[in-house]
Amino acid sequence: MKNFLLLLMIIPSCLVAQEKIGNKIYKYGDVYHSILGSTVISFEDADAKSMNKTLEYFSKAGAKVQSWNSIFLPGSDVSEEEFSSVLDANSIETLVLIDIIESSGASMSRTTASAYSTVNKKKERSSSSANSAWTSTSKGKSSSASSSVSTTKNVNYITEMSLRLTIFSRKDGFNAPVAVIEGRATNDSPDTSADQLARRIVRRMAKALEDQRAF
């Protein structure tokens, strides 16, 4: 099944004109009324939350969508005949494939202090004058009950990601893409996960397709 999908994804993008249709969202081909009827969305790289959000974005935009895993068992390998048979049995009119086509990352060092350390430092500041008086009258003897605990580690995160959304239609037997949408997003926060970045792009794609009256 994966080989079949890979064949579907071979797209001569360079042969058709690119047009910007949203914030860092571009289209190839004609998307007007390209997603009609019962639609299946495949997004293999998405986690469960991202897949649910993808369905939500497209449903709110006006598409009648369901997940690939709702009609095919996850990880199952089916023949082209079985693939067509299942789509026929479920009256699927449109197939949407979403893939991550590029991503880049960076790393940074981050130092964090524990709550215990923070509280202790506050205690040290509030009692500094008393400690000074005590040490001056104790013939050089001094003591400290505080302990500073901090951790430094390298954090890897995605700085840029690009997605490709490919639309296939029953009108031509799902044999060739009707249109291709590509989108990207940049990120400078190590607190943003790859899944969050992907959801940001998919949300923009759904909005752009709605504006283009794809549904």
Summary of the structure (lengths in Angstrom):
residues: 215
radius of gyration: 27.0
end to end distance: 27.4
largest distance: 93.9
contacts: 601
relative contact order: 0.24
helix: 37%
strand: 32%
